[in-house]
Amino acid sequence: MSAEAFSAAPPSRDRRLPAIDAARAAALAAMAAYHATWDLGYLRLTPENAALSPAGRACAHLIAGSFLLLVGVGLVLMNGRGVRPQPTLRRFLRIAGAAGLITVATVLAFPDSYIFFGILHCIAVSSVLALPFLFLPAAVTGLAAALVVALPHLVAHPFLDAPGLFFLGLGREVPRTNDYVPLFPWFGLVLLGVALGRIGLPWFMRSRLGAWRPRRWPARTATFAGRHSLAIYLVHQPVLLALLTGVATLTGPHPRAGLETFRADYAATCARTGGEAGACRIAARCTADALRRAGLWSVEGRGFTTPERVQAQGLSQRCYEASEGTAPPP
């Protein structure tokens, strides 16, 4: 059975591949773990927010990429070589509606960093833009995918930093938002999924993995989650955030929450305003320790009152003087 034969065959309305559902469930589990890590850092239950570290951001990109690849494969599986208008429209409306809900909810919860073009927005738009590629040879689709992935490195221009064009991802500025998945380069992964689906699905469906059916409850649970991934995506983060907010209310913040970030920011600001780099690093450690001894560290996350600010500034000044050897440490 050739790829062209598969592509020309209209897929059965109720046909699913449990292995694809299980792969989607694995991506969901990874996303939930990432969001839990972000929540722990946001609520100051961990010393630093590991989700915002370079490793955390790399994991976020891998997770988003896996979803978008599966979107492309799913488009081929759902449509074959063509477009089924009604299922395609229903799917688009579900995803676009969910993306709109995410925007409204985050405007209310995080007005300074709300999500205006996150993973669901990208999936909704990409699912429409990818439809013409169902009719094209897989090699053409693969080349288009490579071009879309490369374009931000070739085209980036300040003109494209206009807020109305942020969704393209072709500017030089990264907007302030909690989830940013612009069309370029991410649409390229959807196209790559389409190309892989056109080439690989005929073989996959004949393979042992393609014929796999879940028997035990863990596998059945995973495939169920994969079939209902949109609903789980919408529900899991509010549930996680609510549960961990309850934990934070009971335990309070981690005693070292934000310590490394404070030291790095302090040292950078100190050096930028004329301080000697080595002295600034020493003063950063000294100031953090002095704030903790004075009982001011716990209020650092919510801001100081005027007397607390004066006291903190005095501690900072004495720490810098001590780092230069002109005064004893506080």
Buried (B, 14 or more C-beta within 10 A) or exposed (E): EEBEEBBEEEBEEEEBBBBBBBBBBBBBBBBBBBBBBBBBBBBBBBBBBBBBEEEBEEBBEEBBBBBBBBBBBBBBBBBBBBBBEEEBEEBBEBBBEBBEEBBEBBEEEBEEBBBBBBBBBBBBBBBEEBBEBBEBBBEEBBBBBBBBBEBBEEEBEEEBBEEEEBBBBBBEEEBEBBBBBBBBBBBBBBBBBBBBBBBBBBEBBEEEEBEBEBEEEEBBEBBBBBBBBBEBBBEBBEEBBEEBBEEBEEEEBBEBBBBEBBBEEBBEEBBEEEBBEEBBBBBBBBBBBBBBEBEBBBEBEEEBEEEBEEBBEEBBBBBBBBBEEEEEBB
